[in-house]
């Protein structure tokens, strides 16, 4: 292998051209090339060797090497029909978001068909159907909450904001209500 020095040429991956081209060496740190200038576009950047070549192993390579010695557990795949074996599909309830469900319960969904509850998380359940696993809501039912009757605002007279208003005489209060009911509407 030829020795490289500042001012010499080397092939490097140019970040501007996106190609592996001839570069002039600008700086070196010990025996390693640090900075280069592209002979095609003139761009200066850190030295990048040819595409796909690195000095150190990647994180994926070190993790793969660590896992190579440990045996991998086999995944056991159970078919949908085997999961439903021994369960009473005919008497399975229809899915409703109002009802609550438990793990290993069989349901009939109007769109997805027969499903099996595989997980329950708060107000959501994971249902496994023949084609896919779906997350649906449950336990959202119950009677509607009674709302209080509508109460219109009262006709209280108010005074200026900076001082409280004195209580009106009782007969004046009745006259104001009677006058407002019997007076014709204004043409504003």
C-alpha positions in Angstrom: 0.0 0.0 0.0 1.3 3.4 -0.9 2.0 6.0 1.8 -0.3 9.0 1.6 0.8 12.5 2.5 -0.6 16.1 2.4 -1.0 17.3 -1.2 -1.3 13.7 -2.5 -4.4 12.3 -4.2 -6.9 9.8 -2.8 -10.3 8.5 -3.8 -13.0 9.7 -1.4 -16.7 9.9 -1.3 -17.7 13.6 -2.1 -20.6 14.9 -0.1 -21.5 17.4 -2.7 -21.1 15.3 -5.8 -22.4 12.1 -4.1 -19.8 10.1 -5.9 -16.5 8.5 -5.1 -14.0 10.8 -6.9 -10.3 11.9 -6.8 -9.6 14.3 -3.9 -6.5 16.2 -2.8 -5.4 15.5 0.8 -5.5 18.7 2.9 -4.8 17.5 6.5 -3.7 14.3 8.2 -3.9 13.2 11.8 -1.1 10.7 12.3 -1.3 8.1 9.5 -5.0 8.8 8.9 -6.4 11.3 6.4 -8.5 14.0 8.1 -9.6 16.6 5.4 -9.8 16.5 1.6 -10.8 18.7 -1.3 -12.7 17.3 -4.3 -10.8 17.8 -7.5 -14.2 18.0 -9.4 -16.3 20.5 -7.5 -13.7 22.0 -5.1 -15.7 21.2 -2.0 -13.8 20.6 1.2 -15.0 18.0 3.8 -13.8 15.4 6.2 -12.3 12.3 4.5 -14.8 9.6 3.8 -13.3 6.4 2.3 -15.0 4.6 -0.5 -18.8 4.0 0.0 -19.4 1.1 2.4 -15.9 1.1 3.9 -15.5 2.0 7.6 -12.6 1.9 10.1 -14.6 0.6 13.0 -17.4 -1.9 13.3 -21.0 -0.6 13.4 -23.3 -0.9 16.3 -25.3 -3.5 14.4 -22.2 -5.6 13.7 -21.2 -5.6 17.4 -24.7 -6.5 18.5 -24.9 -9.2 16.0 -21.6 -10.7 17.2 -22.8 -10.6 20.8 -26.0 -12.4 19.8 -24.2 -15.0 17.7 -23.2 -17.1 20.8 -26.7 -17.1 22.4 -29.3 -19.6 21.1 -32.4 -17.9 19.8 -35.8 -19.0 21.2 -38.1 -20.5 18.6 -41.3 -18.7 17.9 -44.3 -20.8 18.2 -47.1 -19.8 15.8 -50.5 -21.0 16.7 -53.1 -20.8 13.9 -56.4 -18.9 14.4 -58.4 -22.1 14.2 -56.2 -23.7 16.9 -56.8 -20.7 19.2 -60.5 -21.0 18.8 -60.5 -24.8 19.3 -62.6 -25.8 22.3 -64.3 -22.4 22.5 -68.1 -22.1 22.0 -68.3 -19.9 18.9 -72.0 -20.3 18.4 -72.9 -18.6 21.7 -70.4 -15.9 21.4 -71.8 -12.4 22.1 -71.9 -9.7 19.5 -69.3 -6.9 19.9 -70.5 -3.7 21.5 -68.4 -0.9 22.7 -70.7 -0.6 25.7 -69.9 -4.1 27.0 -66.7 -5.1 28.9 -64.6 -8.1 27.8 -62.0 -10.4 29.3 -59.0 -12.3 27.8 -59.8 -15.4 25.8 -63.4 -14.4 25.2 -64.8 -15.1 21.8 -66.9 -12.3 20.0 -68.8 -11.8 16.8 -67.9 -8.4 15.1 -70.2 -7.2 12.4 -67.3 -6.2 10.1 -64.4 -8.4 11.0 -66.2 -11.6 11.9 -65.3 -14.0 14.8 -62.6 -12.7 17.1 -60.7 -13.6 20.2 -59.8 -11.2 23.0 -56.0 -11.4 23.4 -55.3 -8.4 25.7 -57.3 -5.9 27.8 -55.8 -2.5 28.5 -58.1 -0.1 30.4 -60.9 0.8 28.0 -59.4 -0.9 25.0 -59.2 -4.6 24.0 -57.0 -6.3 21.4 -59.1 -8.7 19.3 -57.5 -11.2 17.0 -59.5 -12.0 13.9 -58.7 -14.4 11.1 -57.1 -11.7 9.0 -55.6 -9.2 11.5 -55.4 -8.0 15.1 -57.5 -4.9 15.9 -57.6 -2.6 18.9 -61.2 -1.7 19.9 -62.9 0.1 22.8 -65.0 -1.5 25.5 -66.7 -0.5 28.7 -68.0 2.8 27.2 -71.6 2.0 28.0 -74.0 2.8 30.8 -77.1 4.9 31.1 -76.9 8.4 29.9 -76.1 10.9 32.6 -79.1 13.0 33.8 -78.5 16.6 32.9 -79.9 19.4 35.0 -83.0 21.1 33.6 -82.3 24.4 31.7 -82.7 27.4 34.0 -82.9 30.7 32.2 -81.0 33.6 33.7 -83.0 35.5 36.3 -84.2 39.2 35.8 -82.1 40.8 38.5 -81.6 44.5 38.2 -78.0 45.5 38.6 -76.4 48.9 39.3 -73.1 50.4 38.3 -70.2 48.0 38.9 -68.4 50.3 41.4 -71.2 50.5 43.9 -73.9 48.0 45.0 -77.5 48.8 44.2 -80.0 49.3 47.0 -82.8 46.8 47.3 -85.9 48.1 45.3 -89.2 48.3 47.1 -91.3 45.2 46.8 -94.1 46.8 44.9 -91.7 48.4 42.3 -90.2 45.0 41.5 -93.7 43.6 40.6 -94.5 46.6 38.4 -91.3 46.2 36.4 -92.1 42.5 35.6 -95.8 43.3 34.8 -94.8 46.2 32.5 -92.3 44.1 30.6 -94.8 41.4 29.9 -97.6 43.8 28.7 -95.6 46.4 26.8 -95.5 46.0 23.0 -92.2 45.1 21.5 -90.1 48.0 20.3 -89.2 48.4 16.6 -85.4 48.5 17.0 
